[in-house]
Amino acid sequence: MKLAFESNLQYQHDPIKLIPALFEGHPLENSDYSMNANEKGEQSFIWH
């Protein structure tokens, strides 16, 4: 399955802008890992 995002469609931008509000008021915590993604979309997990 391939998901397509078209940057000129406002109805796709609106939900993206709301995502930070989901986490508002939650305390920040340290994590045992982090995730990185490069320009090719490859992801890696790093355990600390």
Phi and psi restraints in degrees (value plus and minus 20) as a CYANA .aco file:
   2 LYS   PHI    -137.9   -97.9
   2 LYS   PSI     107.1   147.1
   3 LEU   PHI    -114.9   -74.9
   3 LEU   PSI     116.0   156.0
   4 ALA   PHI    -133.8   -93.8
   4 ALA   PSI     115.3   155.3
   5 PHE   PHI    -140.1  -100.1
   5 PHE   PSI     102.3   142.3
   6 GLU   PHI    -127.6   -87.6
   6 GLU   PSI      97.7   137.7
   7 SER   PHI     -88.1   -48.1
   7 SER   PSI     -31.0     9.0
   8 ASN   PHI    -115.7   -75.7
   8 ASN   PSI     -14.1    25.9
   9 LEU   PHI    -123.0   -83.0
   9 LEU   PSI      92.9   132.9
  10 GLN   PHI     -82.1   -42.1
  10 GLN   PSI     -56.0   -16.0
  11 TYR   PHI     -86.7   -46.7
  11 TYR   PSI     -35.0     5.0
  12 GLN   PHI    -108.9   -68.9
  12 GLN   PSI     -49.5    -9.5
  13 HIS   PHI     -93.9   -53.9
  13 HIS   PSI     -58.6   -18.6
  14 ASP   PHI     -77.0   -37.0
  14 ASP   PSI     -69.9   -29.9
  15 PRO   PHI     -84.2   -44.2
  15 PRO   PSI     -54.1   -14.1
  16 ILE   PHI     -83.7   -43.7
  16 ILE   PSI     -58.6   -18.6
  17 LYS   PHI     -86.5   -46.5
  17 LYS   PSI     -44.9    -4.9
  18 LEU   PHI    -103.9   -63.9
  18 LEU   PSI     -35.0     5.0
  19 ILE   PHI     -76.8   -36.8
  19 ILE   PSI     -65.8   -25.8
  20 PRO   PHI     -78.1   -38.1
  20 PRO   PSI     -49.7    -9.7
  21 ALA   PHI     -84.9   -44.9
  21 ALA   PSI     -45.4    -5.4
  22 LEU   PHI     -82.1   -42.1
  22 LEU   PSI     -49.6    -9.6
  23 PHE   PHI    -121.0   -81.0
  23 PHE   PSI     -21.2    18.8
  24 GLU   PHI     -83.1   -43.1
  24 GLU   PSI     110.5   150.5
  25 GLY   PHI      69.9   109.9
  25 GLY   PSI     -29.3    10.7
  26 HIS   PHI    -104.9   -64.9
  26 HIS   PSI     119.6   159.6
  27 PRO   PHI     -91.2   -51.2
  27 PRO   PSI     128.0   168.0
  28 LEU   PHI     -98.6   -58.6
  28 LEU   PSI     121.2   161.2
  29 GLU   PHI    -153.5  -113.5
  29 GLU   PSI     131.8   171.8
  30 ASN   PHI     -96.2   -56.2
  30 ASN   PSI     130.3   170.3
  31 SER   PHI    -140.5  -100.5
  31 SER   PSI     136.6   176.6
  32 ASP   PHI    -103.3   -63.3
  32 ASP   PSI     -25.8    14.2
  33 TYR   PHI    -167.8  -127.8
  33 TYR   PSI     145.1   185.1
  34 SER   PHI    -156.8  -116.8
  34 SER   PSI     141.0   181.0
  35 MET   PHI    -144.8  -104.8
  35 MET   PSI     116.5   156.5
  36 ASN   PHI    -145.4  -105.4
  36 ASN   PSI     131.0   171.0
  37 ALA   PHI    -154.9  -114.9
  37 ALA   PSI     115.0   155.0
  38 ASN   PHI    -113.3   -73.3
  38 ASN   PSI    -198.0  -158.0
  39 GLU   PHI     -86.7   -46.7
  39 GLU   PSI     -37.8     2.2
  40 LYS   PHI    -106.9   -66.9
  40 LYS   PSI     -23.5    16.5
  41 GLY   PHI      67.3   107.3
  41 GLY   PSI     -15.3    24.7
  42 GLU   PHI     -96.1   -56.1
  42 GLU   PSI     115.4   155.4
  43 GLN   PHI    -130.3   -90.3
  43 GLN   PSI     128.1   168.1
  44 SER   PHI    -159.4  -119.4
  44 SER   PSI     126.9   166.9
  45 PHE   PHI    -129.3   -89.3
  45 PHE   PSI     117.2   157.2
  46 ILE   PHI    -141.5  -101.5
  46 ILE   PSI     100.8   140.8
  47 TRP   PHI    -109.3   -69.3
  47 TRP   PSI     114.2   154.2
